[in-house]
Amino acid sequence: MDYQQYLFLERNLRSVTANGRDNGRSLLGLTASVPVHTTTQEFPLAKANGALQVLKHDRINGAAVVRVS
């Protein structure tokens, strides 16, 4: 994350755990007008435990995705 651009210019970064489906729908509607780019790291199902270890030790950039097939 570019801290200078996003955090040091009087911005606040917050996390909220109480979001429901309506909040998710609202966010998805907003993303149509904002360029959102995601980064994922895929793991086959057989390596799901390894994916959890990577997450536990904060060694992933983006989101971990466990692939079934």
C-alpha positions in Angstrom: 0.0 0.0 0.0 1.2 3.5 -0.8 1.0 5.0 2.7 2.0 8.5 1.5 -0.9 8.6 -1.0 -3.6 6.9 1.1 -2.8 7.4 4.8 -0.6 10.4 5.4 -2.9 13.0 3.8 -5.4 13.1 6.7 -7.2 9.9 5.8 -8.3 7.2 8.2 -8.3 3.5 7.5 -10.9 1.5 9.4 -12.2 -2.0 9.5 -15.8 -2.8 10.2 -16.9 -6.4 11.1 -20.7 -5.8 11.2 -21.6 -5.7 7.5 -24.6 -7.5 6.1 -25.8 -8.4 2.6 -27.3 -4.9 2.0 -23.9 -3.4 2.7 -22.2 -5.9 0.3 -24.7 -5.1 -2.5 -24.2 -1.4 -1.9 -20.4 -1.9 -2.2 -20.7 -3.9 -5.3 -22.9 -1.2 -6.9 -20.2 1.4 -6.0 -17.4 -0.7 -7.6 -19.1 -0.3 -11.0 -18.0 3.4 -10.9 -14.6 2.9 -9.2 -11.7 1.0 -10.7 -11.2 -1.8 -8.2 -8.3 -4.2 -8.9 -7.8 -7.4 -6.9 -4.8 -9.6 -6.4 -5.3 -13.3 -5.7 -3.1 -16.2 -4.9 -4.6 -19.6 -5.8 -4.1 -22.8 -3.9 -5.3 -26.3 -4.9 -7.7 -27.9 -2.4 -5.0 -30.4 -1.5 -2.8 -27.5 -0.2 -5.6 -25.7 1.8 -3.7 -26.2 5.0 -0.6 -24.6 3.5 -2.8 -21.7 2.4 -3.9 -21.2 6.0 -0.3 -21.1 7.1 0.5 -18.5 4.5 -2.4 -16.4 5.8 -1.5 -16.9 9.4 2.0 -15.6 8.8 0.8 -12.7 6.7 2.8 -13.9 3.6 0.1 -13.3 1.0 -0.5 -10.3 -1.2 -4.2 -9.9 -1.8 -6.7 -12.7 -1.2 -6.1 -16.5 -0.9 -8.3 -18.6 -3.2 -8.7 -22.3 -2.6 -9.4 -24.0 -6.0 -11.5 -27.2 -5.9 -10.8 -28.4 -9.4 
